[in-house]
Amino acid sequence: MRDAAVSVAVLPVVIVGAGPYGLSLAAHLSAAGIGFRIFGTPMAFWAAIARGGRERYLKSTSIGTNISVPRPGFSFPQWSRDRGLEDFEPCSMQQFTDYGLWVQQQCVPQLEQRDVALIHKEGPHFRLTLADGETLRAARVVLATGLAGFDSLPEPFASLPPELCTHTTHVKGFAGFAGQSVAVVGAGQSALEAAALLREAGASPTLIAREERLRWMNRVPRERPLIQRLRSPLSGLGSGPRAWLLTHVPGAVHHLPDDMRTRFVSNHLPAEGAWWLRARVEGRVEVLTQVGVTSARADGGADGAGCVLGLSDGTQRRFDHVLAGTGFRVDMDRVAFLDPALRGQIARIMGSPRLDAHFETSVEGLHVIGPASAMSFGPLFRFVVGAPHAARTVAGHCQANRGGARIVVPAGAPLRPVAATA
Ligand SMILES: Cc1cc2nc3c(=O)[nH]c(=O)nc-3n(C[C@H](O)[C@H](O)[C@H](O)COP(=O)(O)OP(=O)(O)OC[C@H]3O[C@@H](n4cnc5c(N)ncnc54)[C@H](O)[C@@H]3O)c2cc1C
């Protein structure tokens, strides 16, 4: 006799991640009446940076850091103004975190603060296992997990023990470095900010940069004469015609041939610091430019554990610790919660997922939004300013392809039914 069959609901959409991209998509799906569940810790990435010190600010202006909600009244500048806070720049990480939590509470109250532990492809659908063991099925999964797991620690730093070398993204606070000599490697915002915060916490930082000189962004006053505004319009990505075009025609870069687009994404922004950081670094922090680190080894030394760095100018320097501001490299093989078989089916561009015009990977129903989409969509998507386009596009695609969310499975299958509302 054939097994009796029961109907098990398959969720139309699951969003993994509750930062600006995941929350924006959730707000758009809600508005379109599409059933979904969303998992993650709201604004976790930003809260962790904010915990690293009060003097930590967004590099972008408030107009480039809106969480996209398809209703008026939810912009970051307006939220800030209503509370008497800075509404242009620099806005603190804590302020942005609080704004994100407010948007989540207002617009995405159904967020479940649980992690997704594993995603498998099962027939036409996805089977997700949460960290607490619950399993569910979804027709479509959108990954919005930001830069999590993509920190890049190249050689020679990778061979140093973790107690001597930390990637800037993993620094929990700077006070613990007081009295220590710290090599900060890199010339981007993370390295420059770490050097300033170390000095302010009573450490002795030395910034080591391969670049010829440190570069700083110019301050763009919010009130400017018309002619200047026309010549160098201000947009969420910064000032200038190129930033304006990228912001206002967000889907354009996707149409470029691969080699042109990947070169553009790789070279779009040089390593540079925000204007408000300059006075906290120049003349206050020891800076070595045009110097690379060629070797690194742990060194017990008479005064405790430390490390010796070999530098490209032929010298050696000893430090108590190394902070690596060596950036991020998207590599889908490092997304630990994707089943290896599923990972293997995702077509890549230099480690990043190859995405179609709807942010969909080569695996039907699996989407990626946020910084991991930049190789397919351009540099705008490394930043929060790309969230409105990503959210609109993916929600529009879900709406156009809704339906067919119910499947039939044999009785006794170990899945817990979930409610689908589409
Ligand atoms: C130091 C630093 C400063 C930056 N400053 C700026 C800036 O000023 N402006 C700007 O636009 N961009 C900035 N960026 C870039 C920024 O990282 C991206 O713009 C941003 O992360 C994009 O948001 P997101 O929603 O994709 O991811 P995130 O905000 O990083 O959110 C990721 C979410 O995924 C969740 N998550 C992760 N794993 C799981 C899992 N297994 N299950 C469930 N949930 C999971 C987390 O809980 C979190 O909710 C900065 C980056 C760095 C490193």
The ligand as an SDF file (V2000), in Angstrom:
LIG
                    3D

 53 58  0  0  0  0  0  0  0  0999 V2000
   35.0160   48.6810    9.4610 C   0  0  0  0  0  0  0  0  0  0  0  0
   33.9590   48.7910    8.3820 C   0  0  0  0  0  0  0  0  0  0  0  0
   33.2630   49.9710    8.2420 C   0  0  0  0  0  0  0  0  0  0  0  0
   32.2740   50.0720    7.2620 C   0  0  0  0  0  0  0  0  0  0  0  0
   31.6240   51.2590    7.1360 N   0  0  0  0  0  0  0  0  0  0  0  0
   30.6750   51.3780    6.1840 C   0  0  0  0  0  0  0  0  0  0  0  0
   29.9640   52.6130    6.0230 C   0  0  0  0  0  0  0  0  0  0  0  0
   30.2390   53.6090    6.6940 O   0  0  0  0  0  0  0  0  0  0  0  0
   28.9980   52.6810    5.0900 N   0  0  0  0  0  0  0  0  0  0  0  0
   28.6650   51.6040    4.2900 C   0  0  0  0  0  0  0  0  0  0  0  0
   27.7450   51.7250    3.4730 O   0  0  0  0  0  0  0  0  0  0  0  0
   29.3330   50.4310    4.4020 N   0  0  0  0  0  0  0  0  0  0  0  0
   30.3260   50.3010    5.3110 C   0  0  0  0  0  0  0  0  0  0  0  0
   31.0010   49.1150    5.4320 N   0  0  0  0  0  0  0  0  0  0  0  0
   30.6510   48.0190    4.5350 C   0  0  0  0  0  0  0  0  0  0  0  0
   29.5670   47.1530    5.2070 C   0  0  0  0  0  0  0  0  0  0  0  0
   30.1670   46.0110    5.7600 O   0  0  0  0  0  0  0  0  0  0  0  0
   28.4880   46.7120    4.2870 C   0  0  0  0  0  0  0  0  0  0  0  0
   27.9460   47.8340    3.6520 O   0  0  0  0  0  0  0  0  0  0  0  0
   27.3780   46.0200    5.0960 C   0  0  0  0  0  0  0  0  0  0  0  0
   27.8630   44.9470    5.8400 O   0  0  0  0  0  0  0  0  0  0  0  0
   26.2620   45.5990    4.2900 C   0  0  0  0  0  0  0  0  0  0  0  0
   25.2160   45.1910    5.1300 O   0  0  0  0  0  0  0  0  0  0  0  0
   24.6310   43.7200    5.0860 P   0  0  0  0  0  0  0  0  0  0  0  0
   23.2110   43.8440    5.4230 O   0  0  0  0  0  0  0  0  0  0  0  0
   25.0170   43.0820    3.8080 O   0  0  0  0  0  0  0  0  0  0  0  0
   25.4450   42.8940    6.2010 O   0  0  0  0  0  0  0  0  0  0  0  0
   25.6430   43.0860    7.7610 P   0  0  0  0  0  0  0  0  0  0  0  0
   25.1790   44.3960    8.2520 O   0  0  0  0  0  0  0  0  0  0  0  0
   27.0380   42.6900    8.0290 O   0  0  0  0  0  0  0  0  0  0  0  0
   24.6480   41.9920    8.3910 O   0  0  0  0  0  0  0  0  0  0  0  0
   24.9100   40.6060    8.3220 C   0  0  0  0  0  0  0  0  0  0  0  0
   23.7830   39.8690    9.0310 C   0  0  0  0  0  0  0  0  0  0  0  0
   23.9320   38.4850    8.7880 O   0  0  0  0  0  0  0  0  0  0  0  0
   23.6360   37.7780    9.9750 C   0  0  0  0  0  0  0  0  0  0  0  0
   24.2030   36.4460    9.8660 N   0  0  0  0  0  0  0  0  0  0  0  0
   25.4760   36.0720    9.5920 C   0  0  0  0  0  0  0  0  0  0  0  0
   25.5670   34.7230    9.5660 N   0  0  0  0  0  0  0  0  0  0  0  0
   24.3050   34.2450    9.8120 C   0  0  0  0  0  0  0  0  0  0  0  0
   23.7400   32.9370    9.9240 C   0  0  0  0  0  0  0  0  0  0  0  0
   24.4610   31.8400    9.7580 N   0  0  0  0  0  0  0  0  0  0  0  0
   22.4180   32.8260   10.1910 N   0  0  0  0  0  0  0  0  0  0  0  0
   21.6440   33.9280   10.3420 C   0  0  0  0  0  0  0  0  0  0  0  0
   22.1430   35.1820   10.2420 N   0  0  0  0  0  0  0  0  0  0  0  0
   23.4440   35.3330    9.9960 C   0  0  0  0  0  0  0  0  0  0  0  0
   24.1710   38.6620   11.0810 C   0  0  0  0  0  0  0  0  0  0  0  0
   23.5710   38.3420   12.3270 O   0  0  0  0  0  0  0  0  0  0  0  0
   23.7310   40.0340   10.5440 C   0  0  0  0  0  0  0  0  0  0  0  0
   22.4060   40.2500   10.9360 O   0  0  0  0  0  0  0  0  0  0  0  0
   32.0060   48.9830    6.3960 C   0  0  0  0  0  0  0  0  0  0  0  0
   32.7440   47.7950    6.5300 C   0  0  0  0  0  0  0  0  0  0  0  0
   33.7240   47.7030    7.5110 C   0  0  0  0  0  0  0  0  0  0  0  0
   34.5020   46.4200    7.6160 C   0  0  0  0  0  0  0  0  0  0  0  0
  1  2  1  0
  2  3  1  0
  2 52  2  0
  3  4  2  0
  4  5  1  0
  4 50  1  0
  5  6  2  0
  6  7  1  0
  6 13  1  0
  7  8  2  0
  7  9  1  0
  9 10  1  0
 10 11  2  0
 10 12  1  0
 12 13  2  0
 13 14  1  0
 14 15  1  0
 14 50  1  0
 15 16  1  0
 16 17  1  0
 16 18  1  0
 18 19  1  0
 18 20  1  0
 20 21  1  0
 20 22  1  0
 22 23  1  0
 23 24  1  0
 24 25  2  0
 24 26  1  0
 24 27  1  0
 27 28  1  0
 28 29  2  0
 28 30  1  0
 28 31  1  0
 31 32  1  0
 32 33  1  0
 33 34  1  0
 33 48  1  0
 34 35  1  0
 35 36  1  0
 35 46  1  0
 36 37  1  0
 36 45  1  0
 37 38  2  0
 38 39  1  0
 39 40  1  0
 39 45  2  0
 40 41  1  0
 40 42  2  0
 42 43  1  0
 43 44  2  0
 44 45  1  0
 46 47  1  0
 46 48  1  0
 48 49  1  0
 50 51  2  0
 51 52  1  0
 52 53  1  0
M  END
$$$$
